[in-house]
Amino acid sequence: MKIYCLCGRIVDLDRASAEMKFRLRKGAECAICRNSRISREIDEIETCFNGSAAESD
């Protein structure tokens, strides 16, 4: 099953994965968008636990 990512790239998912994502109300992501989202989430978690650079100055 081919689905468009929000950025416009085509994501190739099997039907079971696509149905599960839709049931969980999650959008299909291409590898680039997924990696960017994970990177942002890691940065947010690190900021939460380590504090931001502005707090340490």
matplotlib code that plots the C-alpha trace (Angstrom):
import matplotlib.pyplot as plt

x = [0.0, 1.4, 0.6, 1.8, 3.8, 2.9, 6.0, 4.8, 7.1, 5.5, 5.6, 5.3, 3.5, 1.8, -1.9, -1.7, 0.8, -1.3, -4.5, -2.8, -1.5, -4.9, -6.5, -4.0, -4.6, -1.0, 0.0, 2.3, 5.9, 8.7, 12.1, 13.3, 10.3, 10.5, 14.2, 13.6, 10.7, 12.8, 15.7, 13.4, 11.9, 15.3, 16.4, 13.2, 13.9, 17.5, 16.4, 13.9, 16.3, 19.5, 18.0, 18.5, 21.7, 20.0, 19.3, 22.9, 24.2]
y = [0.0, 3.4, 6.4, 10.0, 11.4, 14.9, 16.2, 14.6, 11.6, 8.2, 5.7, 2.0, 0.2, -3.2, -3.1, -4.3, -1.5, 1.2, 0.1, 0.0, 3.6, 4.8, 3.1, 4.8, 8.1, 8.4, 9.5, 7.7, 9.1, 8.7, 7.7, 11.4, 12.8, 9.9, 10.5, 14.3, 13.7, 11.2, 13.7, 16.5, 14.2, 13.2, 16.9, 17.7, 14.9, 15.9, 19.5, 18.3, 16.2, 18.3, 21.8, 24.2, 26.1, 29.4, 28.0, 27.1, 30.6]
z = [0.0, -1.0, 1.2, 1.1, 4.0, 5.1, 3.3, 0.0, -0.2, -0.9, 2.0, 1.2, 4.0, 4.2, 4.8, 8.4, 9.4, 7.6, 9.3, 12.7, 12.2, 11.2, 14.2, 16.5, 14.7, 13.6, 10.2, 7.9, 7.9, 5.5, 6.9, 6.8, 8.6, 11.2, 11.9, 12.2, 14.7, 16.8, 16.8, 18.0, 20.7, 21.9, 22.1, 24.1, 26.6, 27.0, 27.6, 30.1, 32.1, 31.7, 31.6, 28.8, 28.1, 29.1, 32.6, 33.3, 32.3]

ax = plt.figure().add_subplot(projection="3d")
ax.plot(x, y, z, "-o")
ax.set_aspect("equal")
plt.show()
